[in-house]
């Protein structure tokens, strides 16, 4: 896929941490749309795609996650994966993509974006010599939000990344 056709906005040094455990849990509720009263949760939430670390520490895709209970299970997978991680070592960032990607290409595009293009972009932005594969090695999950705007032909979306850092 040619990423020159899309504007990908990502700044590696714009990541944010968490103030406390409540902040992290609220963020995960937003990320996984587990609160049905939340304004972002709706019929289009089923279009979101999740790339999470499984118990074998491999990244695994989850698509067509329709039920809130399924999203709660995905959120729990993340909590289980990070349960022994100090809060100061968790960060999140966001990647914006424009123009829109045709909905038929979304999974292919997301796969290439998260596992191919972004690691290279991240490496270019590092102030020190960094291994490109550490971008994926440090990632706990990616969540693509494709449920906030829809015109019937294309999806407008952004990608969240939760990742580990070595902050002391």
Residue pairs with C-beta under 8 A, 6 or more apart in sequence:
1 105
1 108
1 109
1 112
3 112
3 113
3 117
6 97
6 98
6 99
6 101
7 96
7 97
7 98
7 99
8 95
8 96
8 97
8 113
8 117
8 118
8 121
9 95
9 96
9 97
9 98
10 93
10 95
10 96
10 118
10 121
10 122
10 125
11 93
11 125
12 93
12 121
12 122
12 125
12 126
13 125
14 93
14 94
15 91
15 92
15 93
15 163
15 165
16 91
16 92
16 93
17 87
17 88
17 90
17 91
17 92
17 167
18 24
18 27
18 87
18 90
18 92
20 87
21 87
24 87
24 90
27 92
28 34
28 75
28 78
28 79
29 35
29 38
29 75
30 38
30 40
31 75
31 143
31 160
31 162
32 50
32 71
32 72
32 74
32 75
32 78
32 143
33 40
33 41
33 45
33 48
33 68
33 71
33 147
34 41
34 68
34 71
34 72
34 75
35 41
36 68
40 145
40 147
40 148
41 68
42 147
44 146
44 147
44 148
44 150
45 71
45 147
46 64
46 65
46 66
46 147
47 103
47 106
47 146
47 147
47 150
47 155
48 65
48 143
48 144
48 145
48 146
48 147
49 61
49 62
49 63
49 106
49 107
49 110
49 143
49 144
49 146
50 61
50 62
50 63
50 65
50 74
50 141
50 142
50 143
50 144
51 59
51 60
51 61
51 62
51 110
51 114
51 141
51 142
51 143
52 59
52 60
52 62
52 74
52 77
52 78
52 81
52 140
52 141
53 59
53 60
53 77
53 78
53 81
53 139
53 140
53 141
54 60
54 77
55 80
59 115
59 136
59 139
61 107
61 111
62 74
63 107
65 71
65 74
78 140
78 141
78 162
81 140
82 90
82 140
82 162
82 164
85 164
88 167
89 164
89 165
89 166
89 167
90 140
90 162
90 163
90 164
90 165
91 162
91 163
91 164
91 165
92 160
92 161
92 162
92 163
93 160
93 161
93 163
94 158
94 159
94 160
94 161
95 113
95 118
95 158
95 159
95 160
95 161
96 158
97 113
97 157
97 158
97 159
98 156
99 154
100 154
100 155
100 156
100 157
101 109
101 154
101 155
101 157
102 153
102 154
103 153
103 154
103 155
106 144
106 146
106 155
106 157
110 142
110 144
110 159
113 159
114 136
114 142
114 159
115 136
118 135
119 132
119 133
119 135
119 136
120 132
122 130
122 132
122 135
123 130
123 131
123 132
123 135
131 137
138 163
138 164
138 165
139 161
139 162
139 163
139 164
140 162
140 163
140 164
141 161
141 162
142 159
142 160
142 161
143 159
143 160
143 162
144 157
144 158
144 159
144 160
145 157
145 158
145 159
145 160
146 155
146 156
146 157
148 156
148 157
149 155
149 156
150 156
